[in-house]
């Protein structure tokens, strides 16, 4: 290490520390906030009825967002954070929601035909009246969620965890229930629900 003869001790110390500090790799650029139309997509956004069909919203933090009545058909919400979000009456047909984090979210009367919720974390969420026909909920965690009057016909529920879930008046006819668990769940009026829990 070369010896530096500088007139200022502070400058010498700063230069010495700079030479001893290893170079840091360049920081990855942060993703710029996404704005579509007049809707800014960030936590607690107010975007009722917004048209987000086919949009790539993967990994976005939309916690607490109001997306009631939004058009999200075929949108990519993979690994997005929808904790506490409102999606009542939204159209999520064919949407990719795999690995989504949506505890406490509301999907009341949402259209979710063919939606992919594989490995979704949907604990304490409300899917009352939602249409999840042919949806994929494989290995999803739905503890304490409500599916009152929801359609899960022909859905893939393989390895899903429906712990203390309300499935009153739901329709599970034709659903794949391999290794699905329902401890302490409510089945009153449910069609296609297991009878051995």
Secondary structure, DSSP 8 states (H G I E B T S, - for coil): ------S-HHHHHHHHHHHHS------------EEETTEEESTT-B-TT-B-TT-B-TT-B-TT-B-TT-B-TT-B-TT-B-TT-B-TT-B-TT-B-TT-B-TT-B-TT-B-TT-B-TT-B-TT-B-TT-B-TT-B-TT-B-TT-B-TT-B-TT-B-TT-B-TT-B-TT-B-TT-B-TT-B-TT-B-TT-BS--S--
